[in-house]
Amino acid sequence: MWKFLLSINKKLFVAIPVMMLLGFLFGKGVNQETVKSLKALIMPLTFLMVYPMMVTLNIKHLKEGIKNVRLQVLTQAINFGIVPFLAYGLGLYFFPENHYMALGLLLASLLPTSGMTISWTGFAKGNMGAAINMTVIGLTLGSLATPFYVKMLMGAKVDMDMVMVVKQIAYIVFIPMALGYATRSFFLKKYGQQEFKKTWAPRFPSLSTIGVLGIVFVAIALKAQQLSQDPAVLWKILQPLLILYAANFIIGTVVGRLLFSRGDAIALVYGTVMRNLSIALALAINAFGAQGADAALVIAVSYIIQVQAAAWYVKFTDLFFGPAPAQQ
């Protein structure tokens, strides 16, 4: 079973579109009461999606983030000073009449870094230590900042209960983070660092993938009727996402080339481009009611672009930053 789950985790660029198609067929093929009942699965799927990711996240690296202050500060400056405002502007332009789709674009931009930041940095032979620090710092800052950014930028356009959003972030991020830390500590004490890294750590992301695919299925099923009536909406969603990710890669690449070594530059690119779409998707569905499904649809489509773009960028890292040193 683990081999099967791990294989799915490595082929998200295929698994996510397949799950979107299945969600669409389900949403179209069954009565709408049954489709609406899928909402009961959202919280357990959210937990399954977030908790395993937290088990593999070593929050002790947060203390080590100060080792390269300039890299960490510039990464988070891009994450919170540039990307959200770019996403907000694109949302206003492409979705002037659907503020919840604009909200989805904003949410996708506000929660930087995920386990994939570390993975893709490793594939490109970048600075893994810096990527781990970025992941912990970015996730923490993003979780704390998201309610305020949404309130400041979208508060007049969407129905937002600030207390509800804060509670959802606590449920979706900080409680799983605490439970994940406790689980990690238990496994380390029981099996030791080496056995945990070799046997157990690789399994948890595959469990998280089940949650991701389940949430994507539910998000698309809930919007199947709208998609069937207006299939062009997918192209409307793809346009701002393509611009957002392209701009993000360009900014990260230029800043990385100008200011950092190869390894640090690659970490900066993946630390600013990769978004924690799992948490953004769960927040959209859980905190914004029925209309949050529009935001969730935008975030679900983001998965396709993010995974594909990250994989392709690895192929160009030597061109942009030169070959990896022999010792790496």
N, C-alpha and C positions, 0 to 999 in steps of 0.2 A: 504493500500500500504506500509506504513512504517513497519508494522509487517512482511510483506513478505520480504522487503529489509533487515531488521534486521536479519531475519532467514537465508538469504543467507550469510550475513556477518559472522554469526557464523558457517557456513558450507563451508568455502572456500576450505577446503581439498577435498570436493566433487565438488563444483561449478567450480573450476579452471580446473580440468581434463575434466569435461563435456564441458566447453567452448573451451578447446583445441581440443577436438574431433569434435565439431561443426565447428570450424575454419578450421580444416583439411578437413572435408567433403565439406564445402563451397569452399575452395581453389581448390579441385579436381573436383567439380561438375559444376563449371561455367567457362566461358572463361576467359583467363588471363587478358584481358583488364579490365573486371569487377573487378577482384581481385586487380589489380594495382590501380583502382580508390578508393579502401579502404584507401589509403594513405591520402586522403583528410580528413578522420575522425580522424587522429592521433592527431592533435593539439587540437580540441575540447574535445576529449576523455582524453587527457593529462591534460587539465585544469580541467575537471570534476573529474579526479583522484586525483589531487594534492590540488586544492583549498579547498575542504571540510576538508581535513586533517589538513590544516593550520588554519582553523577556531577553531578547538578544541585544537590547540597547544598554550599554554600560554607562550609567549616568555619572560614574566617577570621572569619566573623561571630561566632564564639564569643567572641573578644576584645572585641567590641562589646556583648556582653550586659550589661556593667557600666554602660552608659550610663543605663539606667533600672533601678536596683537593686531598688527596691520592687516594680515590676511583675514582674520576673523572679523575685524571691524568693517573692512571693505565688503566682505561677503554679505554681512547683514545690512550694510548700507544699501547695497543693490537690492537685497530681498525686501526691505521695508521702505526704502526711500525712492525707488525707481519702479520696480515691477508692479506693485499694487496700483500705482497711479496710471501706469501704462494700461493695465487691465481695465481700470475704471473708465479711462477715456475710450478704449475700444468698445467697452460695453455700452456706453452712451451712444456711440456712433452706429454700431451694428444692431443694437436692440433698443431703439428709442421708445418703443411702445411695450416692450416686455421687460420690465425692470427685474424680474426674477431670473431671467437668463443672464442679464448683466450682473446680477448678484452671484450667479454660479461662476462667472469668469473671475469676479473679484475674490470669491472664496478660494478658488483654485490657485490664485496668486499669493494668498496671505499665509499659507501654511507650507513654508519651504522645507526641503530635505525629507528624505525617508531612507529606509534601508537600502533602496536602490541607489541613493547617492554614494554610499560606501561601495556597493557592488560595482557600479559602472566606473568609479574612480579606480578601483582595483583592476578592472579589465583594461583600462587605458594606461595602467602603470603610473598612476598619480600618487599623491601623498595621502595614504590611507588614514594616518593619524589625524591629519587636518580634516579629512572628510568626516571622521567619527565626531570630532569636536563640533564641526558645523552642524551635523545632524542633531546633536543634543541641544546645542544653543539655539539653532533655528526653530526646532520644534517647540522648545520652551517659550521663546519670545513670540513665536507665531500664535501659540495658544493663548497667551496673555494679551496680545495686541489685537487679535481678530475682532472681538466685540466692539472695540473702540473705533477701529477702521470702518467696520460695517455701519456703525451708528453715525460716524462723521460723514461718510461718503454716500451711503444709501438709506440712511434713517428716514429721510423725507419721502422716499420712493417705495419702500417696502414696509410691510407690517412687521415690526421687530419688537419683541419683548426682550429687553436687555438682560433681565434676570434669567429668563429662559435660556438665552444663548450662553450665558456664563455657566449655568447649571449643566447644559449639554456638553460644554467643553470639559467641565469637571468629570462628567460621566464618561465621556469619550476618550479623554486624554489622561487626566491626572489620576483617576482611580485605577484604570488599567496600568498606568505607569508604576503606581505604588505596588499593585499586585504583581506586575511583571518583575519589579526589583526583588520582591519577596521570593518569587519563584526562582529567579536567577540565583539568589543567595542560597536557597535550599539545594538546588542542583549542584552548585559549586562546592557546597559543604559535603554533599553526599558522594559526588563522583569526582571532584577535583577539576581544575581548570582545563587540563588536557582532554579528559574524557568528555567534558561538557562541550568544548569547542569542536571535537571530532564527531561525536555521536548525536548530541542533543540540539546544539545551536542550529545546525542546518535544517532541522525538522520544523522548527517553529515558524519560519517564514512560509513554509508550504501550507501550514494551517491557516495563516493569515490570508493566503491566496484564496482559500475556500470562501472566506468571508467577503473578500473583494468581489469575486465572481458572483456570489449570492446577492450582494448589494447592487451590482451592475444589472443583474437579471431583474431584480425588483424595480429598479429605477426605470428601466426600459419598458417593462410590462405596464407600469403605471401610466406611461405616456404613449402606449402603442396606438390608441385610438387617434390621438393628435398626429402622430407620425404618419399613420395611414392616410389621413385626410390632407396632410401637408408635408409630403416627403422632402420637399425643398428645404425644410427647416434644418435638416442635417448639413446642407451646404452653407446655410446662414451661420450655423454654429462653427463649422470648420474654418471659415474665413478669418475671424478674429483670433482663433486659437493658433492657426498657422502663423499669423503675424506676430502674436505674442511670443511663441516659442522661438521663432526666427530671430526676433529682436533680442530676446534673452540670451541666445547662443552668441550672437554678435557682440553684445555688451560684455559678456563673460570672457570671450576669446580676446577681445581688444585689451581689456583691463589686465587679463592674465599675461598676455604677451608683453605689455609695456612695463609691468611692475613686478612680476614674480618669476621664479624658476619654473621649469617644466612641471615638476610634480605638484607644486603649490597652485600653478595656473590651472591644471586639470581639475584639482579639487575645487577651486573657485568656480569653474564652469558648472560642474555637476552639483555643487552646493548652492548655486543660484538658479539653475534651470529645473532641476528635479523638484516637483512639488509633492506634498503629502496628500495625494488625491483621495486616499482612503478616508482620512479624517475629514477632509472637505466634503466628501460625498455623504458621509454619515451625518455631518452637521447640517447640510442642506436639507436632508430628508427629515431629520429629527427636530430641528429647531424652527422651521419656517412653515409648518403645516402643509396643506394640500398643494399650495403654490410652490412650495420648495421643490416639487418634482421637476419644475422647469429648470431650476438651478442644478438639480441632480443630473439632468440630461446633459447639460453642458459639461459637467465634470466627468461624466461617464465617457463622453466622446474624447475628452482630454487624454484619457488613458492610452488610446490608440496612438495619438501623435507623440506623447511623451516617450513611450517605450520604443517606438520606431526611431524617433529622433536620437534618443540616447544611444541606441545600437549603431546607428550610422555615424554618429560623431566619433565613436571609438576609432573608426576606420580612418579618420582624418586627423587624429591627434598628432601623429608624427609630422604631417605636413604643416600643421599650425605651430607646433611647439618643438619640433625636432625629435629625433629618435631617443628612446629611453636609454639612460646610461647602462652599461654592461652589467653592473652589479645588481640592477633591478631585475 
